[in-house]
Amino acid sequence: MDKSIARKAITIVSLEKKDRSYISKSDIINILVFKRKMISEENGDKFINECIKEGLISPAGSKYQINFNVAGVQIPIDFSFTDQDLFQEVVEEPSLLDRLLEIAVLSGKMTKKEALNMMKEYLPGMIYVDNNVRLLTILNDNFINTRTIRKEIEKNILDFIPRP
């Protein structure tokens, strides 16, 4: 299931309720299936079960508690999706920061926790610099090979710059 679409769908249901941290099965079905026609009737229960399995909502008595910050989800005005979009398996690529932390751990020179602490303590003058750059600097200072990721970053920057 595509978690970002599911989060937005749950947020839509939540925004129509007074108590925004709890929603019921009937709220989900009524709003997403009948009122908004975002999900087909056959997939209403499947949506709820998948959301529970993914940890987006959890049973709390007769209602479901939302396990993420609804206020932090931005929904475009023209937001729509199909059942196929919602239930497709999405393979999420790890973020650059996660990949850098993995390189730090695989080097054997530091743990993730140590790398993050170094980022905060070791480079306090770089608070306005992106965390990826800060971590890349720490890895470089500790003689950890980051050549492949640096090449990828350079390629992304060069692809971003328009060519005449």
C-alpha positions in Angstrom: 0.0 0.0 0.0 1.2 3.5 -0.8 1.6 5.1 2.7 1.6 8.7 1.5 -1.8 8.3 -0.2 -3.2 6.4 2.8 -2.0 9.2 5.1 -3.7 11.8 3.0 -6.9 9.8 2.9 -6.9 9.3 6.7 -6.2 13.0 7.1 -9.3 13.9 4.9 -11.4 11.7 7.2 -9.9 13.3 10.3 -10.4 16.9 9.1 -14.2 16.3 8.8 -14.4 15.1 12.4 -14.5 17.1 15.7 -12.2 14.7 17.5 -9.3 14.5 15.0 -7.2 11.9 16.8 -9.9 9.2 16.6 -11.9 8.0 13.7 -14.4 5.1 13.3 -14.9 2.5 10.6 -18.1 4.2 9.6 -16.4 7.6 9.3 -13.8 6.1 6.9 -16.4 4.3 4.9 -18.9 7.2 4.8 -16.4 9.8 3.9 -13.9 8.0 1.6 -16.4 5.6 -0.1 -19.7 7.4 -0.3 -19.1 11.2 0.2 -15.7 11.6 -1.6 -15.9 8.5 -3.8 -12.2 8.0 -3.4 -12.3 4.3 -2.6 -14.6 1.6 -4.0 -17.1 -0.1 -1.7 -15.3 -3.4 -2.0 -12.0 -2.0 -0.9 -13.2 0.0 2.2 -12.5 -2.8 4.7 -9.2 -3.7 2.9 -8.1 -0.1 3.3 -8.7 -0.2 7.0 -6.9 -3.5 7.4 -3.9 -2.3 5.4 -3.7 0.9 7.4 -3.7 -1.1 10.7 -1.0 -3.4 9.2 1.1 -0.5 8.1 0.7 1.2 11.6 -1.1 4.3 10.3 -4.0 3.6 12.6 -4.5 1.3 15.6 -7.7 0.0 17.2 -8.8 1.9 20.3 -12.0 0.3 21.5 -14.7 0.8 18.8 -12.7 3.5 17.1 -9.2 3.8 15.5 -6.5 6.1 16.8 -4.4 7.9 14.2 -0.7 7.2 14.7 0.8 10.2 12.8 0.5 14.0 13.0 -2.5 14.9 10.9 -1.6 18.6 11.0 1.7 17.8 9.2 0.1 16.2 6.2 -0.5 18.6 3.2 -3.3 17.6 0.8 -3.4 19.3 -2.6 -6.7 20.8 -3.7 -6.9 18.4 -6.6 -6.0 15.3 -4.7 -7.4 12.1 -6.1 -6.3 8.5 -6.5 -7.5 5.2 -7.8 -7.7 1.9 -5.9 -4.8 0.7 -8.0 -2.6 3.7 -6.9 -3.5 3.1 -3.3 -2.9 -0.6 -3.1 0.3 -0.8 -5.2 3.4 -1.9 -3.5 5.8 1.0 -3.2 9.4 0.3 -2.7 10.8 3.4 -0.9 14.4 4.2 -1.5 16.2 5.1 1.7 17.0 8.8 2.1 20.5 10.2 1.6 20.9 10.6 5.3 20.0 7.0 6.0 22.4 5.8 3.3 25.2 8.0 4.8 24.5 6.6 8.3 24.6 3.1 6.9 28.1 3.8 5.3 29.2 5.1 8.7 28.1 1.9 10.5 29.5 -0.4 7.8 32.9 1.3 8.1 33.1 0.0 11.7 34.4 3.4 13.0 31.2 4.6 14.5 27.5 3.7 15.2 24.5 5.6 14.0 24.1 7.2 17.4 27.7 8.3 17.5 27.5 9.8 14.0 24.3 11.8 14.8 25.9 13.0 18.1 29.0 14.1 16.3 26.8 16.0 13.8 25.3 18.0 16.7 28.4 18.5 18.8 31.3 18.4 16.5 30.0 20.9 14.0 28.0 23.5 16.0 29.0 26.3 13.7 27.3 24.5 10.8 23.7 24.7 12.1 22.5 26.4 8.9 24.1 23.7 6.7 22.1 20.7 5.5 22.4 17.6 7.7 23.5 15.5 4.7 26.4 17.9 4.1 27.3 17.9 7.8 27.3 14.1 8.0 29.3 13.9 4.8 31.8 16.2 6.3 32.1 14.0 9.5 32.5 10.9 7.4 35.2 12.6 5.3 37.1 13.8 8.5 37.1 10.2 9.7 38.5 8.9 6.4 35.4 6.9 5.5 35.0 6.4 1.8 31.9 8.2 0.4 33.0 8.4 -3.2 29.9 6.8 -4.7 27.5 9.0 -2.8 29.5 12.1 -3.7 29.4 11.2 -7.4 25.6 10.7 -7.1 25.2 14.1 -5.4 27.4 15.8 -8.0 25.4 14.2 -10.8 22.1 15.4 -9.3 23.5 18.9 -9.0 24.7 18.9 -12.6 21.3 17.6 -13.8 19.6 20.4 -11.9 21.6 23.1 -13.6 20.1 24.0 -17.1 22.5 23.7 -20.0 22.7 26.4 -22.6 
